[in-house]
Amino acid sequence: MIELVIYALLAAFIFSRLYNSLGRSANLNLKNLTSVLDVSRSREDGVENIEGYIDSNNKSSIKVTYEQILQKNKNFSISHFIEGSSIAFESIIKYFNQGNLSQLKSLLDKDLYNNFVEKIKHRKEVHESIIVSVVSQKILEIKLVKNVVFIAVYFLSEQINFIKDSSENMISGSTSTINKVEDVWQFKKNINSSDPSWLLVSIHYKKTSNDKTNDK
């Protein structure tokens, strides 16, 4: 009974952190993901000031590439991309933990999808990563190769990570420890394609550090 109360309190805490950090983005479902990432959405604010979205020693190069993209598609929006990539970040982690390949297929580049298939196929444990909040999100690089845009995004997130065996016994991690996790994800899209979807190309895991623990 005490354990049920603890899990209920933990769930309430996680929901509160999600709501405060992500606002309405936390309530968007996958069907809305493509519309959020749709670069063809019309914009009324002219050219964006993208300075606040970038964390790079070569900001000038990123700005030049951004201008080149706008020449090919004047409706390209960095702010829309940032919003959508945050949703993609949470969705892909959730679907990977669930082993939901049908949902992952529409979000991943072919090579990365095949890599995910192999990992999911051969794992015997239950993986869980609960996103408490996306603390920080910055663009590290934007490349334009012909008509294909590649954007590398740094994510600093707070997560609860643990692994259980088939009998629900804890193998590693904790249901009560919030970790700060750093990743760099690269997305791609043909800027002139009528398909609004961006595909995740690669994930580079950086590091994890403990943030805080809720006593059991």
N, C-alpha and C positions, 0 to 999 in steps of 0.2 A: 504493500500500500504506500509506504514511504517512497519507494522507488518510482511509482506512478506519479506521485506529487512532484518529485524532482524533475522528471521528464516533462511534465506539464509546464512547470516554471521555466525550464530551459527552452521549450518550444515558444513560450510567450516572449522570452527575452530575445530569441533569434528573430521572431516576427517583428518585434519592435525595432531592432537594429536595421532590418531590411527595409522597413517602411520609412524610417527616418533618413536612411542613406540613399535609397534609390527612388523614393517617391512613387510616382505613377509607373515608372519603368518596371517595378517589381510586380505590378499587376498585369503587365502585357503578356499575352500568350504567344505561342510560336507563330500562329497565323499572322500576327501583327509584325513579326520580325522582319519579313521582306519589305513591308511598307516603310518601316523605320530606316532600313538600309537602302531604300530606293533612291538612287542618285538622280532620278528623273523628276522627283518632286519639285514643283516650281518654288522659287524663292523670291521674296519681295524685298529683301534687305541688301541686294547688290552683293558685291564681293565681301566675303567674310573676313574678319580680323582673326587669323588662325594662331596668333602668337601664344595665346593661353593654352592651346591644345598641344603644343610642341615641347619636348624635352630633348634637346639635341645640341651638340656643339656646332652643328652645321645647319642652323636654322635658315640661312639664306638660300642654301641649296633646296631645302624642302619647299620654301616659298616659291622658288623658280619653277619647281616641278608642279606645284599647285596651280600656278598660272598657266602652265602648259596643258594641264588637265582641263581647266576652264575653257581653253580654246577649243577643245574637242567636245566638251559637254558643259555648257554654261550653267547648268543647274546642279552641278556637283556640289555637295554640301558636307564639309568636315563635321559640323555639329550633328547632322543627321547620322553620319557614319559613327561618330563616337557614341551616340545614344544606342544605336543598333548593335554595335560591337560589344557593349556591356551586357545586353540581353543575350547575345550569342555566347558570350563567355559563360554565363550561368547555365544556359540551356545545354551547351555541349558537355559541360562537366556533369550535369544531372543525367543526361542520356547515356554518357559513358558509364557512369556508375550503375545505371539501370540495365546496361547491355542493350539499349534500344537502338539497334542498327538502322531500322527504317527511318527514324527521325534524324540520325546522324548523317545518313547518306546525302540529304539535301543541304547539309551545312559544311561538309568537308570536301576538300580536293580529293581526287581519286586515290592518289598514293597514300595520303594520310588516312583516308577511310579504310583502305586495305590494311594499314598498320593497326588501326583500331580493331578491325575484325579479328586479326590474329591475337591481339592482346586479350580481347573479350573471350575468344574461343578457348584459350588455354588457361585462363585463370580459374581457380577453384574457390577463391575467397569472395566474400561480399565486401565491396569497396563502398565507402560513403564519404562524400565531401559536401558539407552543408555550407553554402555561401552566406555568411553573416552580413557582409557588406563589401562593396568595392570601394576601397579607401582612396585610391588614386589611379588615374588612367591617363597616359600621355602617349602621343605619337612620337616614335623614335626615328622613323624613316618613311619616306614616300618615294617609290620608284615608278616610273612610267616606261614600260617596254612595249613599243608600238602602241597598241590601244589597251593594253592590260595594265591596270594599276595595282601595285603591291604596297600595302601599308602595314608597317610593324608597330604594334601597340604594346606598351608596358602596362601591366596590371599589378597593382598592389591590393591584395584582398585579404579579408579576415575570413578564415574557414575553420570549421570543425571537421577533422579528418580522422577516420578510423577504419580498421579492417577486421572483419569477423570471419570465422570459419563457417562451414555449412550448418554447424550446430549452434550458431549465434554466440560462440565464445570469442572474446576479444583477443585478437592476435597482436595488433599494434594500434597506437593512437589512443584517443580518449574521446568520450562523448561530452566531456566537460571542459576541454582545453581549446581555447581559440588561438589559432595559429595565424601569423602574418605570412602570406605566401606571395612570392614574386614570380611572375611569368612574363615572357614576351611572346605574343601571338602575331603571326603574319596572315593577313587576309588578302585576297585578290579578287578582281572583277574586270571584265571587259567593259570599259567605260561607255562604249557605244551599244552594248547589248540591251535588248528589250527586257531581258531577264533581270529583275531587280536584286537577285540574291548575290551576296558575297560568299566566297568559300574560304574556309580556314585552310591554310597551306602548311603551316608548321607551328609547333609549340616548343619553346625553349624554357625549360624549368630553371629558375635561378636559385632560390633558397627559401627555407621555411624557418620561422622563429616563433617561439611561444610568446603569446601576448598576455593572456590572463586565464585564470582557471576558476570555474564555479565549483565550489565544494559539493561533493556528493553527500 
